[in-house]
Amino acid sequence: MDVHIQVATFRDGDTITLWGRTSELGQDGVGATLTGELAPGEVVSMEFPIPISPHLVKIRAIVRYRQGLHCGFEFLIMTDEQRQTLARICEMLASTY
């Protein structure tokens, strides 16, 4: 899934906001290339659009790996609605390939 993503983290007393594009999406996380660097273990807030209601996922995640400006994120605490929405979008994306 290739969509715009916004990622924010609190670092040294300031909120740092980065922009980028997703490269893959799973039920437990997302990969994205960003406009700046994050460190593995950093906790972020992120939001990105999806093609089904509620049309915008807002979720907290932890950086699990980084290769240059590309990061892999694992979603943290999810509501049941978020879990169901992500499962539906993953099923939809899988059926189009």
C-alpha distance (Angstrom), angle and dihedral (degrees) to the residues before:
residue distance angle dihedral
M1 . . .
D2 3.79 . .
V3 3.83 111.7 .
H4 3.79 137.7 132.4
I5 3.80 115.6 -87.1
Q6 3.79 132.7 -166.7
V7 3.80 118.7 -154.4
A8 3.80 125.6 -173.4
T9 3.79 129.7 -172.4
F10 3.78 134.0 176.0
R11 3.79 110.0 -123.0
D12 3.83 130.5 166.1
G13 3.80 92.7 -13.2
D14 3.81 95.0 -49.8
T15 3.77 135.5 93.4
I16 3.79 109.7 -120.8
T17 3.81 115.9 -158.2
L18 3.79 121.7 -161.5
W19 3.79 129.9 -176.1
G20 3.75 130.0 -153.6
R21 3.79 148.7 126.8
T22 3.75 130.2 -81.2
S23 3.78 119.2 -123.4
E24 3.79 102.4 -176.3
L25 3.79 138.0 8.8
G26 3.77 131.1 -158.3
Q27 3.78 134.6 169.7
D28 3.80 90.5 -98.9
G29 3.79 102.9 36.8
V30 3.77 153.0 -15.1
G31 3.79 137.9 -121.8
A32 3.79 120.5 -139.9
T33 3.79 142.7 169.0
L34 3.80 109.9 -134.3
T35 3.80 139.7 -166.1
G36 3.82 92.4 -115.0
E37 3.78 143.2 20.5
L38 3.77 129.1 -81.6
A39 3.78 127.0 -175.0
P40 3.80 125.3 -125.4
G41 3.80 107.9 -98.2
E42 3.81 94.6 32.1
V43 3.80 114.1 132.1
V44 3.80 115.9 -137.2
S45 3.78 141.0 179.9
M46 3.78 112.9 -131.9
E47 3.75 140.6 -178.4
F48 3.77 131.8 -169.9
P49 3.81 135.9 162.7
I50 3.79 124.4 -107.2
P51 3.82 128.7 -168.9
I52 3.83 95.1 -117.0
S53 3.80 133.4 61.8
P54 3.06 127.9 -47.5
H55 3.85 80.2 36.1
L56 3.82 93.5 -158.4
V57 3.80 126.8 63.9
K58 3.81 114.7 -153.6
I59 3.79 111.7 -175.6
R60 3.79 144.1 144.6
A61 3.77 119.2 -116.2
I62 3.79 142.0 172.1
V63 3.79 124.7 -127.9
R64 3.81 106.6 -115.4
Y65 3.81 98.8 176.2
R66 3.77 141.5 -0.5
Q67 3.79 131.2 -159.3
G68 3.78 108.0 179.7
L69 3.79 105.8 -55.0
H70 3.82 93.8 -19.0
C71 3.82 115.7 98.2
G72 3.75 135.6 -176.1
F73 3.80 114.5 -143.5
E74 3.79 129.6 -162.6
F75 3.79 114.7 -152.9
L76 3.78 114.4 -121.3
I77 3.80 125.0 -156.5
M78 3.81 109.8 -2.3
T79 3.77 129.6 -172.7
D80 3.80 118.4 -126.2
E81 3.82 88.1 -108.5
Q82 3.82 91.9 54.0
R83 3.81 91.1 47.3
Q84 3.82 91.5 50.8
T85 3.81 92.4 45.3
L86 3.81 92.2 51.0
A87 3.81 91.0 47.3
R88 3.83 90.4 51.7
I89 3.80 94.1 48.2
C90 3.82 91.6 47.6
E91 3.82 90.6 50.8
M92 3.80 90.1 48.0
L93 3.81 92.7 49.1
A94 3.81 92.3 46.3
S95 3.80 91.6 53.2
T96 3.81 92.2 54.3
Y97 3.83 93.4 58.0
